[in-house]
């Protein structure tokens, strides 16, 4: 099920769920990212539901055996829905294909010859959006790892959703033009920039979508995206409807610092506690030099990693924060869930 944002893919999944579960049939819903798995009752990430290993290799199956309860659940499932499928490496689908063939042969001797063991699997997503991440990989590596490069792709029937239902519900001509322009970007239909020294892959953003050069300051950007944000501190609906996307964590930190400074609430600063832990006995000393002297705490405090908060974290009541860990998915506390600070101790 292929469609751009706003074409009601989620509505289709909900309709399928209601129809089949109303007939006492079992439908498994999984999603590639954790945040997408919160859209449906009983949904899980694909890694969690099918026990997919992090390091995928050829000729590998999921960590599911015939005796496990999840194996019985998968065998009884009438339909499997996989949302945001393009964000997953094609080997993940091949691993699940091998696993389902193995599990289903208890009920069907011919299951080993059938794709996904004979199960009906509906994949959904939009290849215009974010694809999977290949560490240190270029464009060729990402394309090579994407779903259409799998041998399973030849067995996939593509159904397309063309109408943007969200735009039909609004009378905003500006929003309709923006949506059409975004689709043209994703489809590669924009005319190339014919200028000397400009790469053909570059596109030109219309002037009405850009801040003017003389106004292109960070504070100007914040005022444009978050008008009257001081009055809406802690307002969940307001914070859901306004976002600033940045390519680097350093840019995010800069935006956060400017917005925090503008809020009148009392600031609280929290510091992490960092120490060096030897990986094996005797590793605390290398060539007669203590590891603690090579890597002092002051140095450890300067290190920054993706998915881990910085050493110094400044917060105020009412500001939005982003969860970086799957704490309790059953109540919505999964990676990239937005939260609002209510109290600081």
Kinemage of the C-alpha trace (Angstrom):
@kinemage 1
@onewidth
@group {chain A} dominant
@subgroup {mainchain}
@vectorlist {calphas} color= white
{ca unk a 1} P 0.000 0.000 0.000
{ca unk a 2} L 1.951 2.949 -1.337
{ca unk a 3} L 0.881 6.537 -0.720
{ca unk a 4} L 2.273 9.874 0.339
{ca unk a 5} L 1.538 11.544 3.659
{ca unk a 6} L -2.128 12.433 4.057
{ca unk a 7} L -3.535 9.736 1.753
{ca unk a 8} L -5.081 7.942 4.743
{ca unk a 9} L -2.939 4.821 4.938
{ca unk a 10} L -3.621 4.760 8.684
{ca unk a 11} L -7.370 4.884 7.971
{ca unk a 12} L -7.007 1.838 5.696
{ca unk a 13} L -5.156 -0.096 8.414
{ca unk a 14} L -7.810 0.839 10.984
{ca unk a 15} L -10.586 -0.292 8.642
{ca unk a 16} L -8.895 -3.639 8.007
{ca unk a 17} L -8.376 -4.122 11.749
{ca unk a 18} L -11.985 -3.327 12.625
{ca unk a 19} L -13.380 -5.542 9.873
{ca unk a 20} L -11.262 -8.630 10.512
{ca unk a 21} L -11.143 -8.443 14.294
{ca unk a 22} L -14.912 -8.005 14.231
{ca unk a 23} L -15.000 -11.412 12.536
{ca unk a 24} L -12.880 -12.905 15.357
{ca unk a 25} L -9.841 -13.097 13.118
{ca unk a 26} L -6.315 -12.392 14.320
{ca unk a 27} L -4.444 -9.452 12.786
{ca unk a 28} L -0.854 -8.681 13.750
{ca unk a 29} L 0.178 -5.055 13.312
{ca unk a 30} L 3.850 -4.109 13.369
{ca unk a 31} L 5.774 -0.986 12.407
{ca unk a 32} L 9.403 -0.233 11.658
{ca unk a 33} L 9.819 2.777 14.019
{ca unk a 34} L 8.618 2.642 17.605
{ca unk a 35} L 6.533 5.817 17.377
{ca unk a 36} L 4.469 4.445 14.465
{ca unk a 37} L 3.636 1.327 16.474
{ca unk a 38} L 1.584 3.456 18.903
{ca unk a 39} L -1.068 4.214 16.270
{ca unk a 40} L -2.922 0.898 16.652
{ca unk a 41} L -4.136 -1.203 19.550
{ca unk a 42} L -1.839 -4.129 20.201
{ca unk a 43} L 0.766 -2.956 17.703
{ca unk a 44} L 4.471 -3.627 18.256
{ca unk a 45} L 7.693 -2.842 16.463
{ca unk a 46} L 8.702 -5.485 13.931
{ca unk a 47} L 11.873 -6.247 15.883
{ca unk a 48} L 9.877 -6.814 19.070
{ca unk a 49} L 7.085 -8.923 17.564
{ca unk a 50} L 9.206 -11.179 15.355
{ca unk a 51} L 12.370 -11.209 17.508
{ca unk a 52} L 14.493 -9.886 14.651
{ca unk a 53} L 18.178 -9.757 15.450
{ca unk a 54} L 19.947 -6.413 15.224
{ca unk a 55} L 22.787 -7.764 13.086
{ca unk a 56} L 21.185 -9.203 9.962
{ca unk a 57} L 23.036 -11.736 7.814
{ca unk a 58} L 22.097 -14.022 4.975
{ca unk a 59} L 20.562 -17.388 5.882
{ca unk a 60} L 19.384 -16.057 9.250
{ca unk a 61} L 16.015 -16.540 10.937
{ca unk a 62} L 14.274 -14.751 13.790
{ca unk a 63} L 14.741 -15.855 17.399
{ca unk a 64} L 11.416 -17.725 17.382
{ca unk a 65} L 11.159 -21.465 17.941
{ca unk a 66} L 8.205 -23.758 17.291
{ca unk a 67} L 7.551 -24.090 21.048
{ca unk a 68} L 7.255 -20.361 21.816
{ca unk a 69} L 3.867 -18.727 22.383
{ca unk a 70} L 4.627 -16.063 19.799
{ca unk a 71} L 5.080 -18.862 17.239
{ca unk a 72} L 1.547 -20.082 17.928
{ca unk a 73} L 0.236 -16.513 17.631
{ca unk a 74} L 1.959 -16.027 14.270
{ca unk a 75} L 0.615 -19.338 12.957
{ca unk a 76} L -2.956 -18.382 13.889
{ca unk a 77} L -2.737 -14.868 12.394
{ca unk a 78} L -4.991 -14.261 9.387
{ca unk a 79} L -3.228 -11.051 8.334
{ca unk a 80} L 0.032 -9.227 9.074
{ca unk a 81} L 0.154 -5.448 8.570
{ca unk a 82} L 3.596 -3.826 8.461
{ca unk a 83} L 3.518 -0.018 8.597
{ca unk a 84} L 6.448 2.156 7.436
{ca unk a 85} L 8.021 -0.843 5.723
{ca unk a 86} L 10.439 1.200 3.531
{ca unk a 87} L 12.406 2.146 6.664
{ca unk a 88} L 13.588 -1.466 7.137
{ca unk a 89} L 16.520 -3.279 5.514
{ca unk a 90} L 15.361 -5.788 2.895
{ca unk a 91} L 17.126 -8.574 4.801
{ca unk a 92} L 14.628 -8.136 7.639
{ca unk a 93} L 11.793 -9.155 5.310
{ca unk a 94} L 13.815 -12.095 4.005
{ca unk a 95} L 14.540 -13.225 7.564
{ca unk a 96} L 10.834 -13.104 8.432
{ca unk a 97} L 10.032 -14.917 5.190
{ca unk a 98} L 12.324 -17.781 6.235
{ca unk a 99} L 10.888 -17.792 9.766
{ca unk a 100} L 7.255 -17.908 8.617
{ca unk a 101} L 8.010 -20.731 6.190
{ca unk a 102} L 9.521 -22.691 9.053
{ca unk a 103} L 6.664 -21.995 11.471
{ca unk a 104} L 3.828 -22.625 9.028
{ca unk a 105} L 5.057 -26.038 7.892
{ca unk a 106} L 3.416 -27.520 11.013
{ca unk a 107} L 0.019 -26.587 9.533
{ca unk a 108} L 0.883 -26.769 5.836
{ca unk a 109} L 3.451 -29.158 4.411
{ca unk a 110} L 3.835 -26.895 1.361
{ca unk a 111} L 4.511 -23.755 3.430
{ca unk a 112} L 8.255 -23.930 2.802
{ca unk a 113} L 7.552 -23.282 -0.892
{ca unk a 114} L 5.270 -20.294 -0.274
{ca unk a 115} L 6.201 -16.629 0.236
{ca unk a 116} L 5.889 -15.761 3.943
{ca unk a 117} L 4.756 -19.350 4.504
{ca unk a 118} L 1.444 -18.590 2.795
{ca unk a 119} L 0.560 -15.704 5.126
{ca unk a 120} L -1.031 -12.556 3.711
{ca unk a 121} L 1.291 -9.659 4.541
{ca unk a 122} L 0.351 -6.056 3.776
{ca unk a 123} L 3.262 -3.636 3.662
{ca unk a 124} L 2.693 0.099 3.809
{ca unk a 125} L 4.708 3.272 3.522
{ca unk a 126} L 6.067 5.982 1.272
{ca unk a 127} L 9.437 5.723 -0.446
{ca unk a 128} L 9.507 9.522 -0.719
{ca unk a 129} L 9.973 9.724 3.022
{ca unk a 130} L 12.939 8.654 5.138
{ca unk a 131} L 14.506 5.384 4.040
{ca unk a 132} L 16.563 3.087 6.226
{ca unk a 133} L 19.825 4.279 7.744
{ca unk a 134} L 23.028 2.643 6.503
{ca unk a 135} L 25.919 3.642 8.826
{ca unk a 136} L 28.538 5.509 6.778
{ca unk a 137} L 26.726 4.442 3.612
{ca unk a 138} L 26.132 6.535 0.516
{ca unk a 139} L 23.173 6.733 -1.825
{ca unk a 140} L 24.102 3.470 -3.570
{ca unk a 141} L 24.301 1.612 -0.248
{ca unk a 142} L 20.880 2.864 0.821
{ca unk a 143} L 19.275 1.883 -2.479
{ca unk a 144} L 20.984 -1.523 -2.370
{ca unk a 145} L 19.578 -2.152 1.120
{ca unk a 146} L 16.016 -0.980 0.353
{ca unk a 147} L 12.997 -3.255 0.026
{ca unk a 148} L 12.707 -3.253 -3.815
{ca unk a 149} L 16.188 -4.826 -4.005
{ca unk a 150} L 14.942 -7.954 -2.229
{ca unk a 151} L 14.116 -11.106 -4.197
{ca unk a 152} L 10.696 -10.944 -2.504
{ca unk a 153} L 9.784 -7.719 -4.328
{ca unk a 154} L 8.801 -9.603 -7.500
{ca unk a 155} L 5.957 -11.193 -5.535
{ca unk a 156} L 4.594 -7.857 -4.261
{ca unk a 157} L 1.417 -6.336 -5.689
{ca unk a 158} L 1.517 -2.534 -5.432
{ca unk a 159} L -1.676 -0.663 -4.544
{ca unk a 160} L -1.483 3.129 -4.710
{ca unk a 161} L -3.367 5.803 -2.783
{ca unk a 162} L -3.424 8.983 -4.893
{ca unk a 163} L -5.832 11.409 -3.183
{ca unk a 164} L -4.581 13.493 -0.265
{ca unk a 165} L -7.558 13.339 2.087
{ca unk a 166} L -6.103 15.878 4.537
{ca unk a 167} L -5.859 18.544 1.828
{ca unk a 168} L -9.439 17.861 0.703
{ca unk a 169} L -10.592 18.794 4.205
{ca unk a 170} L -8.955 22.220 4.101
{ca unk a 171} L -9.659 25.264 1.959
{ca unk a 172} L -6.139 26.609 2.317
{ca unk a 173} L -4.791 27.257 -1.178
{ca unk a 174} L -1.319 27.827 0.266
{ca unk a 175} L -1.281 24.408 1.931
{ca unk a 176} L -2.477 22.730 -1.265
{ca unk a 177} L 0.326 24.349 -3.266
{ca unk a 178} L 2.868 23.314 -0.649
{ca unk a 179} L 1.663 19.688 -0.706
{ca unk a 180} L 1.791 19.577 -4.506
{ca unk a 181} L 5.300 21.019 -4.478
{ca unk a 182} L 6.454 18.447 -1.902
{ca unk a 183} L 5.106 15.609 -4.069
{ca unk a 184} L 6.974 16.988 -7.066
{ca unk a 185} L 10.162 17.034 -4.990
{ca unk a 186} L 9.672 13.408 -3.989
{ca unk a 187} L 8.868 12.323 -7.545
{ca unk a 188} L 11.761 14.282 -9.055
{ca unk a 189} L 9.440 16.330 -11.278
{ca unk a 190} L 10.824 19.782 -10.499
{ca unk a 191} L 12.674 21.516 -13.344
{ca unk a 192} L 16.471 21.458 -12.898
{ca unk a 193} L 18.372 24.606 -11.958
{ca unk a 194} L 20.197 25.784 -15.063
{ca unk a 195} L 23.063 27.691 -13.491
{ca unk a 196} L 26.785 27.314 -13.895
{ca unk a 197} L 28.406 25.450 -11.020
{ca unk a 198} L 25.074 24.164 -9.601
{ca unk a 199} L 24.610 20.399 -9.284
{ca unk a 200} L 21.621 18.984 -11.184
{ca unk a 201} L 20.413 17.318 -7.966
{ca unk a 202} L 19.793 20.695 -6.360
{ca unk a 203} L 16.293 22.173 -6.292
{ca unk a 204} L 15.082 25.724 -5.874
{ca unk a 205} L 12.687 26.443 -3.016
{ca unk a 206} L 9.989 29.033 -3.935
{ca unk a 207} L 10.525 32.431 -2.353
{ca unk a 208} L 7.210 32.369 -0.430
{ca unk a 209} L 8.414 29.235 1.417
{ca unk a 210} L 11.695 30.802 2.535
{ca unk a 211} L 12.722 33.442 5.032
{ca unk a 212} L 14.357 36.386 3.317
{ca unk a 213} L 18.131 36.478 3.538
{ca unk a 214} L 18.158 39.620 5.652
{ca unk a 215} L 15.657 38.045 8.088
{ca unk a 216} L 17.211 34.587 8.182
{ca unk a 217} L 18.324 34.659 11.798
{ca unk a 218} L 17.613 31.956 14.337
{ca unk a 219} L 15.359 34.197 16.418
{ca unk a 220} L 13.412 35.162 13.301
{ca unk a 221} L 12.937 31.464 12.466
{ca unk a 222} L 11.690 30.727 15.985
{ca unk a 223} L 9.230 33.650 15.872
{ca unk a 224} L 7.914 32.390 12.524
{ca unk a 225} L 7.432 28.757 13.577
{ca unk a 226} L 6.473 29.416 17.221
{ca unk a 227} L 4.423 32.643 17.282
{ca unk a 228} L 3.473 33.678 20.841
{ca unk a 229} L 5.213 30.582 22.212
{ca unk a 230} L 5.540 32.170 25.675
{ca unk a 231} L 1.748 32.088 26.014
{ca unk a 232} L 1.539 28.432 24.950
{ca unk a 233} L 4.183 26.927 27.209
{ca unk a 234} L 2.932 23.486 28.224
{ca unk a 235} L 0.106 23.507 25.644
{ca unk a 236} L 0.262 19.998 24.148
{ca unk a 237} L -1.834 20.779 21.054
{ca unk a 238} L 0.219 23.878 20.223
{ca unk a 239} L 3.500 21.991 20.613
{ca unk a 240} L 2.226 19.138 18.421
{ca unk a 241} L 1.434 21.523 15.565
{ca unk a 242} L 4.776 23.373 15.499
{ca unk a 243} L 8.182 21.830 14.841
{ca unk a 244} L 11.628 22.947 13.769
{ca unk a 245} L 13.650 20.228 12.040
{ca unk a 246} L 17.428 20.482 12.110
{ca unk a 247} L 20.099 18.344 10.421
{ca unk a 248} L 22.570 18.320 13.341
{ca unk a 249} L 22.334 17.929 17.110
{ca unk a 250} L 24.384 21.105 17.514
{ca unk a 251} L 21.670 23.019 15.638
{ca unk a 252} L 19.021 21.486 17.890
{ca unk a 253} L 20.964 22.558 20.983
{ca unk a 254} L 21.221 26.112 19.658
{ca unk a 255} L 17.476 26.321 18.969
{ca unk a 256} L 16.685 24.875 22.403
{ca unk a 257} L 18.956 27.355 24.176
{ca unk a 258} L 17.362 30.370 22.465
{ca unk a 259} L 13.821 29.220 23.274
{ca unk a 260} L 14.698 28.325 26.877
{ca unk a 261} L 16.209 31.768 27.437
{ca unk a 262} L 12.963 33.414 26.316
{ca unk a 263} L 10.832 31.554 28.883
{ca unk a 264} L 10.352 33.118 32.316
{ca unk a 265} L 10.153 29.861 34.293
{ca unk a 266} L 12.965 28.897 36.644
{ca unk a 267} L 15.746 26.951 34.981
{ca unk a 268} L 17.053 23.630 36.341
{ca unk a 269} L 20.356 22.177 35.180
{ca unk a 270} L 21.102 18.471 35.504
{ca unk a 271} L 24.532 16.888 35.063
{ca unk a 272} L 25.341 13.315 34.128
{ca unk a 273} L 27.777 11.194 36.141
{ca unk a 274} L 30.460 9.762 33.867
{ca unk a 275} L 33.174 7.243 34.668
{ca unk a 276} L 35.425 4.831 32.800
{ca unk a 277} L 34.575 1.135 33.148
{ca unk a 278} L 37.288 -1.345 32.077
{ca unk a 279} L 35.980 -4.013 29.715
{ca unk a 280} L 38.264 -6.712 31.130
{ca unk a 281} L 40.380 -7.360 34.190
{ca unk a 282} L 43.615 -5.422 34.164
{ca unk a 283} L 42.487 -3.110 31.362
{ca unk a 284} L 42.517 -0.097 33.688
{ca unk a 285} L 46.266 0.232 33.079
{ca unk a 286} L 47.775 0.422 29.577
{ca unk a 287} L 51.578 0.523 29.140
{ca unk a 288} L 51.929 1.500 32.778
{ca unk a 289} L 49.584 4.479 32.403
{ca unk a 290} L 46.264 4.622 34.239
{ca unk a 291} L 43.218 4.836 31.977
{ca unk a 292} L 41.747 7.402 34.376
{ca unk a 293} L 44.624 9.759 33.614
{ca unk a 294} L 44.269 9.193 29.858
{ca unk a 295} L 40.518 9.791 29.917
{ca unk a 296} L 39.687 12.130 32.836
{ca unk a 297} L 36.099 12.858 33.800
{ca unk a 298} L 36.381 16.339 32.255
{ca unk a 299} L 37.053 14.701 28.884
{ca unk a 300} L 34.217 12.187 29.282
{ca unk a 301} L 31.814 15.059 29.976
{ca unk a 302} L 32.556 16.573 26.549
{ca unk a 303} L 31.613 13.440 24.587
{ca unk a 304} L 28.341 13.539 22.666
{ca unk a 305} L 26.542 10.534 21.188
{ca unk a 306} L 23.405 10.042 19.135
{ca unk a 307} L 20.510 8.838 21.270
{ca unk a 308} L 22.123 9.940 24.558
{ca unk a 309} L 21.544 13.266 26.283
{ca unk a 310} L 24.505 15.625 26.669
{ca unk a 311} L 26.370 15.915 29.975
{ca unk a 312} L 24.577 19.150 30.839
{ca unk a 313} L 20.797 19.198 30.457
{ca unk a 314} L 18.871 22.413 31.097
{ca unk a 315} L 15.093 22.155 31.580
{ca unk a 316} L 12.141 24.331 32.530
{ca unk a 317} L 8.581 23.468 33.480
{ca unk a 318} L 6.312 23.472 30.418
{ca unk a 319} L 8.951 22.704 27.781
{ca unk a 320} L 8.623 19.687 25.456
{ca unk a 321} L 11.183 16.893 25.661
{ca unk a 322} L 11.835 13.818 23.521
{ca unk a 323} L 12.109 10.340 24.995
{ca unk a 324} L 15.228 8.494 23.773
{ca unk a 325} L 14.476 5.015 25.111
{ca unk a 326} L 11.697 2.411 24.958
{ca unk a 327} L 10.673 2.536 28.632
{ca unk a 328} L 7.130 1.169 28.533
{ca unk a 329} L 5.579 0.810 25.098
{ca unk a 330} L 2.219 -0.398 26.458
{ca unk a 331} L 1.544 3.081 27.886
{ca unk a 332} L 3.172 4.947 25.000
{ca unk a 333} L 6.629 5.515 26.471
{ca unk a 334} L 8.750 4.547 23.477
{ca unk a 335} L 11.605 6.127 21.554
{ca unk a 336} L 10.853 9.632 20.103
{ca unk a 337} L 7.636 10.039 22.139
{ca unk a 338} L 7.031 13.703 22.960
{ca unk a 339} L 6.523 14.620 26.611
{ca unk a 340} L 5.989 17.870 28.537
{ca unk a 341} L 7.889 18.692 31.712
{ca unk a 342} L 5.361 19.161 34.537
{ca unk a 343} L 7.662 19.233 37.582
{ca unk a 344} L 11.389 19.381 38.234
{ca unk a 345} L 12.972 18.059 41.410
